[in-house]
Amino acid sequence: MHEWQSYYLINLTLRRSLSVWLTIGLCGTLPLTSLAQFTIDDTIKVLRNVEITDSRLQLFSEGSQVSEILPQVTGYAAASNLSQLLMKYSAVNVRSYGISGLSTASLRGSGSNHTPVFWEGINLQSSMNGSLDLTLMPAFFLDEISLQHGSLGAIYGAGTLGGAIHLRSSLEPTSGLSGKLFQQLGSFGDQQTGVQLQYGNQQSIMRVRAFYRSAENDFPYNNIYRVRPEQRQNAGINQKGVLAEFYQKISPQQNIEIKYWLQDNYVEIPGVAAASTSNQGTQTDLFHRMVVNWMLNRANHQIRARTAFLGHRLVYNDNIIENSLNEAISWISEVESTFYFGDRQWLLVGGNHTYEQAEVSNYGVQPPQRHRTALFASYQTQFHERLETTLGLRETLIDEEWSPILPSLSLAYSAGKHWKLRSKIARSYNLPTFNDLYWSGLSQGNPNLQPESGWGADLGVEVQPEFDRWKLQGSLTAFSNWFNNWLQWVPHENSQWSPVNVQRVWSRGLEATANARYEVENDFSFRLWGLYSYTRSTKEEIKAGGNPAALYKQLIYTPFHQGKASALLHYYRWEFGSTVNIIGPQFTDETNNQILPSYATTDISLVYRWQINNSHQLTVNSSLNNIFNHEYEVRQGFPMPGRNYQVNIIYQFN
């Protein structure tokens, strides 16, 4: 991206978003009473002293299904990426092209571009292709991972038809210097080194995390297409990155937080196992991510403001294409105010301005750009100390055209001390990507595409009974989502491919989770966790340009059944765990004639913690993955590794 272009677009974006900042900022100066001390029914809804979190996720998701990946899981899996964590410990359907290949997320039978990933409240979806590669997201940089299921358009805007993944790197209070060093070794040449240093006091915290990872991924496998044993080729990966964070308490009422994430990735792209020649494709991804969060606590009122810059540079090479350069930038500014009225009412008002631009040779001479300016509001109230209602609205101006108004209504009813019922209905939409609109060459984009849109509804129950030393949690949710103007690339008579709005999709199903914990004392505990999901996602209407034979057929790479479970035994310094992942059969063509077989993998882990003294701790975490050496594919033609190991050594001091 040329320097003058970057300067121009930054100033242009600031001017367009200034009105949003001023409007919401003026609302934020209204005098009310202290929010920082308020609770409802012993459920704390305020922020921790040194965190600037997403109030929409905290306060206005009572009717939504929200699940979390436990912090201790991410801590012990510090050498894993986000793709591996979601595969093992979530209801996300991860669509992966192998151990080093592109991995994307899908929730509730939606497309991979319908489940955005938010980092610190900022949408990381690519404006070029609408997705995010989960393989390039190191878990070492993440402290909190939350999943929000279902349509979320009123709260988070475009793209959230299936749900959203929320990522955070939280800063805890600290005094003096502390740090962490880890070294990981694994099968197939997998090595990773990471370091974390943190210094702070009551007013300021500074933390830097850095990592380096390389892997050959040359695992042996049985090529079922060519009926012979082979070794995976051209599947290496090399990554390095740094995340710098700074927190400052400006005054008793004001905090500011600055985070900068720089990462360089080099990935070799293996070919399809059935191909007669090996692929020599490579891809380099360099991205910059910077976000500044500011929060002001006033009487009965909080203001949050954030601005973020995202830059992504991608270079692709293969046997035919040489140095295909793609560059994209996004500038996002957002302000929101949360008000509390009495002891049972909350009001959120906010505005967002997003500027996107991409420069790709296949787009032509003029780089496409897009401005989105949104206003949103959510109101939550509580009736009779049992019923909580949340109403949300969002309206977005996309360049010079208004999007449909996105409403949402959710209810949460406490049926008893340990029972809770919840329901939600919401509308969402999704914009075509720049590739969909402007691509030219052997395939052609379609500038006349309509946005995808849909309605989603949930009905669920949550239970939290306690029996002696057992603590139990469970949930069961039924969902139904309708997606209109579903976008699909289809072939034409001249052998060209182009995208059209060809179908209407209905996704429905059930999601069940269970969590049990038995604790005798600090030196002994036992935990069980499991989830099951059933998803039926079919094409209910085929428009011109689509394939009539696909009517009422299950969408490709959407399993009907998905189950995951884990057990963890903690005894003094030791922990033993096991995880099982079962994915049902999936169709690989839209007429449901070709099937990708079901698969199941089992992993075991052993952890030993040595508390050297009050300031130093050493942890050794070893795991044996796919212990039964099961042969399987997540995407057809892209084999996954058999039995493999991983050993992490983590040293911490404070």
Secondary structure, DSSP 8 states (H G I E B T S, - for coil): --HHHHHHHHHHHHHHHHHHHHHHHHHTT-----STT-EETTEE-S--TT----HHHHHS-TTSEEEEE-HHHHHHTTTSBHHHHHHHHSS-EEEESSSSS-EEEE-TT--GGGS-EEETTEE---TTTS---GGGSBGGG-SEEEEEES--HHHH-TT-SSEEEEEE-------EEEEEEEEEEEGGGEEEEEEEEEEE-SSEEEEEEEEEEEE----EEEETTTTEEEE--S--EEEEEEEEEEEEEEETTEEEEEEEEEEEEEEEE---TT-SS---EEEEEEEEEEEEEEEEEETTEEEEEEEEEEEEEEEEE-SS---EEEEEEEEEEEEEEEEEETTTEEEEEEEEEEEEEEEEGGG-SS--EEEEEEEEEEEEEEETTTEEEEEEEEEEEETTEE---EEEEEEEEE-SSSEEEEEEEEEEEE---HHHHH--SSS---TT---EEEEEEEEEEEE--EETTEEEEEEEEEEEEEEEEEEEEEE-TTS-EEEEEEEEEEEEEEEEEEEEEEEEETTEEEEEEEEEEEEEEEEEEE-TTS-GGGTT-B-TT--SEEEEEEEEEEETTEEEEEEEEEE--EESSTTS-SEE--EEEEEEEEEEEEEEETTEEEEEEEEEESTT----EEETTEE---SEEEEEEEEEE-
